[in-house]
Amino acid sequence: MPLYLEYYFWLVAVSAVFFALERIRPWRPKQKVIRDGLVQDLFWLVFNQQYVGWVIALGAYHLLVAIDAAFIGMGIPGLSELKLVSGWPLYAQVIVAFIIKDFIEWNVHRMLHIVPWMWNFHKLHHSIENLDWLAAFRTHWGDILIHRVVGFIPLILLGVDPVGILIISIVALVGQEVSHSNLKWDFGILRYVLISPRFHVWHHDVKMYGKGGQNFAVNLAIWDWIFGTWYWPDSKEQPDKLGFQGMNRYPQSVLGRLLYPIIKFKK
């Protein structure tokens, strides 16, 4: 089976598991399965995973090819020739590349909250008012573009085996669905290392407890603990309200949400 089809297999399998777990023992039992925004989130799932992801992947590939050609034309070795970890065992490639990618994406995620034009892309994700596995896919294509290019190009430059990139993608998918799921998981002592639903729900709090927010972890919560952006109160299990300030002025339609960052940028 081609690697891209293997990813789709895991996308369906992981999503089915979390859908079932949320039905068996939900954290918020009163949260409806057929909730507001469900159909639109299904659109984001299909649109982002099937179309946007592959367009970005092809674009990143052609960008690297162009950069390589430019470097070689100047008598400089191409970036694709670096391949610093290509000779390592697969497990070592995966561990090192995953940590590097996750730290890069933690920084990118924080910037998405701090830089105004980037925040306009990221607002779509924070328009979520009911967290579940499907809500994890409510993301603007511009948001994905920033994350994928910045996060995955270093893996290509390192020379990570394609199978290793697939493994990292699947692990990231699981982390994405775990963190947004309607499950009362905190991972015990590993709460300081791994992102969990009880940790990530505070990232979606309408209130901000630091510059741009809190709990920016993508997979590894340890970055927030190290850099002081950690917020997890003992007094409450979850926020009173999810979203962002001024959300009543945010578009509700798919087209409006797609165009929102462009319209705001022109202003």
Order of alpha helices (4+ residues) and beta strands (2+ residues): alpha-alpha-alpha-alpha-alpha-alpha-alpha-alpha-alpha-alpha
